[in-house]
Amino acid sequence: MITLNRSLVMLVDDEIDIVGLFTEILTLNGINVRPFTNAEDALREFEQNHSYYKLVISDVRMSPMSGIEFIKKLREIDANIKVILMTAFEIEGSQLREMNTDEFFNKPIGMKNLVQIVKKYVG
């Protein structure tokens, strides 16, 4: 179990391989990650413990709740939470603007780039 502190990163993706890889790489780089493969479980956790989270990283396309829906619900709980969205699919500029995200990247992403992006928010 991870000790809760105010620098946790929530990672949400319905692909278990992505969650495992990203969690391993970020943890090896000194970042405290709480991984989830289900946005509804992640939302329940955030509702109860949002003050411990500094950053949320979420996939855009997930089921049953999309990353965009998930982020909207997070921001209703904590309007100041920093959010990074990621996707393996192409996103148009207008879609990106409506996502209300602090950062966005496409998968696949180099692990060094992933760490650099996350450290901008939790470094």
GIHU-V629334 format. One record per run of one state. SS is the DSSP state (A for helix, B for strand, O for the rest). FROM is the first residue (numbers start at 1). TO is the last residue. If there is no record, write none. Layout:
ss->[SS & SS]
from->[FROM & FROM]
to->[TO & TO]
This chain:
ss->[O & B & O & A & O & B & O & A & B & O & A & O & B & O & A & O & B & O & A & O]
from->[1 & 8 & 13 & 16 & 29 & 33 & 37 & 39 & 53 & 60 & 67 & 78 & 82 & 88 & 93 & 99 & 103 & 107 & 111 & 123]
to->[7 & 12 & 15 & 28 & 32 & 36 & 38 & 52 & 59 & 66 & 77 & 81 & 87 & 92 & 98 & 102 & 106 & 110 & 122 & 123]
